[in-house]
Amino acid sequence: MAIVNRTPDSFYDRGATWREQAAYERVRRVVADGADIVDIGGVKAAPGADVSVAEEIRRVADFVANVRSAYPDVVISVDTWRAEVAREVCQAGADLLNDSWGGYDPALAEVAAEFDVALVCTHTGGLTPRTRPFRARYDDVVADAVERTTALAERAASLGVDRASILIDPAHDFGKNTWHSLEITRRLGELTATGWPVLVSLSNKDFVGESLDRPVRERLMGTLASTAICAWLGATVYRVHEVTETREVLDMVSTIMGRRQPSRVVRGMA
């Protein structure tokens, strides 16, 4: 799942794909690099300038429609927590709603059911959208993530969302400190054991930066190490900035696990 930000102030790319042509070029490049899903977002997750519903729709709806026309076989996801935005992007051709703030707007799941699209159910510990965690506490962060995401998933299924189209996301950094995100990574198998497919969004996040004392632009190696662990523990979807590098890590893990054949084997064969 490749990230395409239609924002002027995203934490990683600093607005590199804010202009429409740059965003289209990003889509073209990540599809060529092997992305299966394109995740389009119109509001950055961190605190910042207010973005109204109308402005978020303006940033993403027409863009979704144009990507749908250009890439009919690519899965289009939209990162939003607002049901009003969800409705517009579904009408424009989105396949997946990435509810990044964990059911904050319960009507979003209803939109997913109405339009028969997929849904990501996210764990944020009850955090309000676009706020940072402050002294976040859990008796057991993994147990909390399992309980809350599976409850959201079951509710979505009860509303009519296809069970095969529901994913859960422990949401590294969202409502969590670095210790929490590390524990989520270490114990990811407890989420995959629920039977719901697990999405992880690890790319260049603060838990990587704090673990290695690296600024945002120097977190690729830590991100890829975390990706390999999550792949070994059974994650299904990876929301990323760097597609080529992530694809290679996932292919290597899959090959080690015996699920993928090496691309070529000549060493010691002659």
Secondary structure, DSSP 8 states (H G I E B T S, - for coil): -EEEE--S--TTTTTTT-SHHHHHHHHHHHHHTT-SEEEEESS-SSS-S---HHHHHHHHHHHHHHHHHH-TTSEEEEE-S-HHHHHHHHHHT--EEEETTTTSSTHHHHHHHHHT-EEEEE--TT--TT---SS---S-HHHHHHHHHHHHHHHHHHHT--GGGEEEE--TTTT--HHHHHHHHHTTHHHHTTSS-BEE--TT-HHHHHHHT--GGG-HHHHHHHHHHHHHTT--EE-BS-HHHHHHHHHHHHHHTTSS--S---TTT-
